[in-house]
Amino acid sequence: MNFSVYRDLLSIVPVRRLLLVGMLARFPHAAAGVLLTLHVVLTLDQGYAAAGAVAALVTIGIAVGAPWRGRRVDNVGLRRALIPSVISEAVIWSVAPHVSYEWLLVLALIGGLFTLPVFSVVRQSLGVLATGDKRRTAFTLDSIATEIVFMGGPAVGAVLATSLSTVVGLTLVGLSTAAAGLFLMWFNPPTRSAATGALPEHDVEAATAAVVTAAPAHLREPAVELAQAAAEQAEAEDPSRGGILHRFSAGFSWVTLSVAVVFVVAAGAGVLLASSDVGIVAMVESTGNPGELGIVFAVWCAASLVGGLVYGAMNRKISPMLLLLGMALLTLPMSLATDTMSLALLSIPGGLLCAPVLSAASERVADLVSEERRGEAMGWYGSALTTGTAIGAPLAGAAIDTIGPASGFAFAGTAAALMVLITLGARALVTRRSARV
């Protein structure tokens, strides 16, 4: 491997500065998930199902707001487009810690709608600043930086919650994110080619890589970004497919049984990872040492990084269904943990398969769908992942509230395994009936 390409790219000052700004801007969001869960459970005393509902509303808000915020960047420029996000991040997350749970639900949805679009801005700007082979290298470096951020972010969130308070922690997250937005506005990285004024090429591959590297601790924004990027690419390639009504009238001829199976894998992975996320917080908090949450998240994410590197170096492909089933079964033993260190160690086997599951699933979509419809297909893949993420957290939280912290992992592994087995059974049944016809 020629590592000099990374050195050459980092020697370009605007690229180096953008990668650093992207890391700093993502860090508050990486800490927010743990802080929000601990705030609902410890400060508001509402339980983990309630915390999962808040997380689901944030996810829904991000999914609804992402296309609108992306269009604003395209139409009015980065600085003007970020103003609503900067204001809302500072105001909403300074007010949210002081309101009742019912009002927190409303503010979580609004906060999701106006989330600072760091992922899309950095991806779009890198597409302008780096060209040719350097673009792929730039996206790889950004993915590595993202992985590092999400290994450390939850630890910072846990420390803030335990050493200060969740109220102070969430307020700091909001103000830090607003400050990151102001820094982005000051830096004003290019989102259009200086030579032509045109938008950069929509890079679904880069958005897919962001999903893989953001897992397992933070899938919401990367999954939504993938759906948005894919939809933009599909519309750019064929504007007549831009409307929802036209898509339905044109049908989904590209959706074969095999493609549907991959979408189930995406939804199952979302359920599994979101449920495990809540389970980790509940398990560590039950030991009386929530400040140690960062240890588990760091080990879990590091295992995913190693697994992704190993899978990427392999010469053969593995079925995403098989990988998801393996990850589901390897998640179950996490329910046997007795302390933070045992939970961290038990998270390694399942974590090793996290990035490979998402990587194999995205590769499978690319293999099954023609290039003309691939952008649309990847958009639905991202939507399936987002849906699973939104569903998993509140359901796992309900199990934890009813039975106990260990049930979060039992639910996560069992639900994902059942999704795989039911899907495999249904596929076998359909194939058998088709063969008879």
Buried (B, 14 or more C-beta within 10 A) or exposed (E): EEEEBBEEBBEBEBBEEBBEBBBBBBBBBBBBBBBBBBBBBBBBEBBBBBBBBBBBBBBBBBBEBBBEBBEBBBEEBBBEBBBBBBEBBBBBBBBBBEEEBEEBBEBBBBBBBBBBBBBBBBBBBBBBBBEEEBBBBBBBBBBBBBBBBBBBBBBBBBBBBBEEBBBBBBBBBBBBBBBBBBEBBEBEBBBBBEEEEEBBBBBBBBBBBBBBBBBBBBBBBBBBBBBBBBBBBBBEBBEEBEEEEEBEEEEBEBBEEEBBBBBBBBBBBBBBBBBBBBBBBBBBBEBEBBBBBBBBBBBBBBBBBBBBEEBEEEEEEBBBBBBBBBBBBBBBBBBEBEEBEBBBBBBBBBBBBBBBBBBBBBBBBBEBBEEEBBBBBBBBBBBBBBBBBBBBBBBBBBBBBEEBBBBBBBBBBBBBBEBBEEBBEBBEEEEEEEEEE
